[in-house]
Amino acid sequence: MYEHFFQCPHCWEEISMLLDASVRQQKYIEDCEICCNPIELDVTFENGEVVNFSASNIGQ
């Protein structure tokens, strides 16, 4: 597992999420641990390192 810190696109607080580096390309929805709003995550790993990460507001 890989801990990644980023800013929530809803509340702008810095949060962290555990990402599974064993899956190279991932796209899924996770709720913010602060404001509970849904965030669409798009992550790409290469050799166990994050090479692309985006956290998008998918609306309420």
Secondary structure, DSSP 8 states (H G I E B T S, - for coil): -EEEEEE-TTT--EEEEEE-TTSSEEEEEEE-TTT--EEEEEEEEETTEEEEEEEEE---
